[in-house]
Amino acid sequence: MHTFNLLFHAPYMQYAFAAAVAVGVVCSLLSVIVVLKRMAFIGQGVSHAGFGGFGLAMFLGLNPAATDAVVACFCLLTSLGIGYLVRRRKVEPDSAIGIVLVAGMAIGVVLQNLRVALYNVPWYRHAFGSHYATVSWEQLLFGSLLTVGPAGMWMSLILAAAVILTCGLLYKELMYFAFDETAAQVHGIRTAWCYYLLLTILGLVVVVAMKLVGFILVSALLVIPGAAALAVGRRMSGTLILAVIIGLIGSLGGLVLSIEVGQLSPGASIVVVLFALFLLSSLAGRLMQKN
């Protein structure tokens, strides 16, 4: 296959596969908790808030590294902000997420429009640089897995290792929190701490996953593997393993599909494969219930 020839001879393909594996594993693990806690739209809201960070970075004329840092800060602050509003019950979860989602996208578009409008103004060019690089909105929406590079690969691997280690050390606490928060409080688990820790992890994961599948599709990696695994899983340990397998098949299968066809977006291909796996898991779950 063309994909395997590239994998052995093209470094960029090795970076892409390593990043796909890392993000596929970590998102799949978290997706089980996300589905159980009904937090699916938080990932969507956080990822869309990245538009605001990207728009600010473009307005200030920042380089790619600084842009990533600004987007990361926006995503983290958004994640914690949504958590604060929900936890304090000042705003309903769906309302808080909806407000942040549309506000983040609108702020990003307005700041990019201002960048274009002020491009020829002398004081602006002097303060924020005269170089203006156009960025494809399609790349922002659907990601660019094949251009991850060594830095993106290592960032994905390090984040995956940190999240897996954290979840392993706090496995009991997180599972209690996911299944029954009231019982977790009775057993002395600090559920508020678990909640904000989970939101922080989700914010960091969203930042990395956006490079793979973009703003629009990032929530799919945080929902579909867990939902598919819970449809057929019976024990928690088995469900987690199954979610990881589904996430890996979806990530790598979508990447291979996009390369073999040649004209498909890697991010969109990943989600299509994940959706197909979800349908198969749902069908398998129904058959298991009948038997």
C-alpha positions in Angstrom: 0.0 0.0 0.0 1.1 3.6 -0.7 0.6 4.5 3.0 3.1 1.9 4.3 5.7 2.9 1.7 5.4 6.5 2.9 5.6 5.4 6.5 9.0 3.8 6.0 10.5 6.5 3.8 8.8 9.8 4.7 9.5 11.4 8.1 6.4 13.6 8.0 4.3 10.4 7.8 6.0 9.0 10.8 5.2 12.1 12.8 1.6 12.0 11.7 1.1 8.4 12.7 2.8 8.9 16.1 0.7 11.9 16.8 -2.5 10.1 15.7 -1.7 7.2 18.0 -1.0 9.5 21.0 -4.1 11.7 20.6 -6.3 8.7 19.7 -5.3 6.9 22.9 -5.6 9.9 25.3 -8.9 11.2 23.8 -10.4 7.7 23.9 -9.6 7.2 27.6 -11.1 10.6 28.4 -14.1 10.0 26.2 -15.5 7.4 28.6 -15.6 9.9 31.4 -16.8 12.6 29.2 -19.8 10.5 28.1 -20.6 9.3 31.6 -20.6 12.8 32.9 -22.5 14.2 29.9 -19.7 16.7 29.2 -19.6 16.2 25.4 -20.4 19.8 24.6 -17.7 21.2 26.8 -15.1 19.9 24.4 -17.0 21.6 21.6 -17.2 24.9 23.4 -13.5 24.8 24.4 -12.4 24.0 20.9 -14.5 26.8 19.4 -13.0 29.2 22.0 -9.7 28.6 20.2 -11.0 30.8 17.4 -10.8 33.8 19.7 -7.3 32.9 20.7 -6.3 32.5 17.1 -7.9 35.8 16.1 -6.0 37.6 18.8 -2.7 36.0 17.8 -3.3 37.0 14.2 -4.3 40.6 15.2 -1.0 40.9 17.2 1.0 39.4 14.3 2.4 36.6 16.5 4.6 33.8 15.2 3.3 30.2 15.1 4.8 29.2 18.5 3.3 32.3 20.2 0.0 31.7 18.4 -0.2 28.1 19.8 0.5 29.5 23.3 -2.3 32.1 23.0 -4.8 29.5 21.7 -3.8 27.2 24.5 -4.5 29.9 27.1 -7.8 30.7 25.6 -8.9 27.1 25.6 -7.8 26.5 29.2 -9.4 29.6 30.5 -12.6 28.8 28.6 -12.6 25.3 30.1 -12.2 26.5 33.6 -14.6 29.3 33.1 -17.4 27.0 31.9 -16.6 24.7 34.9 -16.9 27.7 37.3 -20.3 28.8 35.8 -21.7 25.3 35.9 -20.3 24.4 39.4 -21.6 27.6 40.9 -24.9 27.1 39.1 -25.1 30.6 37.9 -25.7 29.5 34.3 -27.1 26.2 33.0 -24.4 24.1 31.3 -25.9 24.2 27.8 -26.3 28.0 28.1 -22.7 28.5 29.3 -21.2 26.4 26.6 -23.4 28.0 23.9 -22.4 31.5 25.0 -18.7 30.7 25.0 -18.9 28.8 21.7 -20.5 31.6 19.7 -18.5 34.3 21.5 -15.2 32.6 20.8 -15.9 32.2 17.1 -17.2 35.8 16.7 -14.2 37.3 18.5 -11.8 35.4 16.3 -13.6 36.5 13.1 -13.8 40.1 14.2 -10.1 40.3 15.2 -9.1 38.8 11.9 -11.3 41.3 10.0 -9.6 44.1 12.0 -6.2 42.7 11.0 -7.1 43.0 7.3 -8.7 46.4 7.8 -5.7 47.9 9.6 -3.1 46.1 7.4 -2.1 49.3 5.6 -2.3 51.6 8.6 1.3 52.8 9.4 1.1 52.6 13.2 -0.4 49.2 13.1 2.2 47.8 10.7 4.9 49.3 12.9 3.5 47.9 16.2 2.5 44.5 15.0 4.7 43.8 12.0 4.2 44.2 8.3 4.1 40.6 7.4 0.6 39.1 7.0 0.1 35.4 6.4 -3.2 34.1 5.3 -4.5 30.9 6.9 -6.9 28.5 5.4 -10.2 28.4 7.4 -10.5 24.8 6.2 -7.3 24.0 8.0 -8.6 25.6 11.2 -11.9 23.7 11.0 -10.6 20.3 10.0 -7.0 20.3 11.0 -3.8 19.3 9.2 -2.5 16.0 10.5 0.1 15.5 7.8 1.9 18.7 8.8 2.2 18.0 12.5 6.0 17.9 12.4 8.4 16.6 15.1 7.4 19.4 17.6 3.8 18.5 17.3 4.5 14.8 17.5 6.6 15.2 20.7 4.0 17.5 22.2 1.3 14.9 21.5 3.4 12.0 23.0 4.4 14.0 26.2 0.8 15.1 26.8 -0.5 11.6 26.2 2.0 10.2 28.7 1.1 12.8 31.3 -2.6 12.3 31.0 -2.3 8.5 31.1 -0.1 8.7 34.2 -2.5 11.1 35.9 -5.5 9.0 35.1 -3.7 5.9 36.3 -2.8 7.4 39.6 -6.3 8.8 40.2 -8.2 5.9 38.6 -10.4 5.2 41.6 -11.2 8.8 42.3 -12.1 9.6 38.7 -14.2 6.5 38.3 -16.1 7.3 41.5 -16.6 10.9 40.2 -17.7 9.7 36.8 -20.3 7.1 38.0 -21.7 8.6 41.2 -20.5 12.0 42.4 -22.6 11.9 45.5 -21.2 8.6 46.6 -17.7 9.9 45.8 -18.3 12.8 48.2 -19.5 10.4 50.9 -16.3 8.4 50.5 -14.2 11.5 51.1 -13.3 12.2 47.5 -12.9 15.9 46.6 -15.2 16.0 43.7 -14.7 19.7 43.0 -11.0 19.1 42.6 -11.6 16.1 40.3 -14.0 18.3 38.2 -11.5 21.1 37.7 -8.6 18.7 37.1 -10.7 16.9 34.4 -11.5 20.3 32.8 -7.9 21.3 32.8 -6.9 18.0 31.2 -9.7 18.4 28.6 -8.5 21.9 27.8 -4.9 20.7 27.2 -6.1 17.7 25.1 -8.3 19.9 23.0 -5.4 22.2 22.2 -3.3 19.3 20.9 -6.2 17.5 19.1 -7.1 20.7 17.3 -3.9 20.3 15.3 -5.1 16.9 14.1 -8.8 17.4 13.4 -9.4 21.1 13.8 -11.9 23.1 15.8 -15.1 21.6 14.5 -14.3 17.9 14.7 -12.2 17.8 17.9 -15.2 16.9 20.1 -15.7 13.7 18.0 -12.5 12.2 19.5 -13.7 13.0 23.0 -17.2 11.5 22.5 -17.4 8.7 19.8 -14.9 6.2 21.2 -16.4 6.3 24.7 -20.0 6.2 23.4 -19.2 3.2 21.1 -17.4 1.4 23.9 -20.1 1.9 26.5 -22.6 0.5 24.0 -21.1 -2.9 24.2 -18.9 -2.8 27.3 -19.9 -4.5 30.6 -16.9 -3.9 32.9 -15.2 -0.6 33.3 -11.7 -1.9 32.6 -12.9 -3.6 29.4 -14.8 -0.5 28.3 -11.7 1.6 28.6 -9.6 -0.8 26.6 -12.3 -1.1 24.0 -12.5 2.7 23.8 -8.8 2.9 23.2 -9.0 0.3 20.4 -11.9 2.1 18.7 -10.0 5.4 19.0 -6.9 3.9 17.5 -8.7 2.3 14.6 -10.5 5.5 13.9 -7.4 7.7 14.0 -5.1 5.4 12.0 -7.9 4.1 9.8 -9.0 7.7 8.9 -5.4 8.7 8.2 -4.8 5.7 5.9 -8.1 6.3 4.1 -7.2 9.9 3.4 -3.8 9.0 2.1 -4.9 6.1 -0.1 -7.7 8.1 -1.7 -5.5 11.2 -1.9 -8.2 13.9 -1.9 -9.7 13.4 1.6 -9.2 15.6 4.7 -7.4 13.5 7.4 -9.5 15.0 10.1 -12.8 14.4 8.4 -11.8 10.9 7.4 -11.0 10.1 11.0 -14.4 11.2 12.2 -16.1 9.2 9.4 -14.3 6.0 10.4 -15.2 6.7 14.1 -18.8 7.2 13.2 -18.9 3.9 11.3 -17.4 2.1 14.3 -20.0 3.7 16.5 -22.8 2.4 14.3 -21.3 -1.1 14.4 -20.9 -0.9 18.2 -24.5 0.2 18.6 -25.7 -2.7 16.4 -23.5 -5.1 18.4 -24.9 -3.8 21.6 -28.5 -4.4 20.5 -27.7 -7.9 19.4 -26.0 -8.6 22.8 -29.1 -7.4 24.6 -31.4 -9.7 22.6 -29.2 -12.7 23.4 
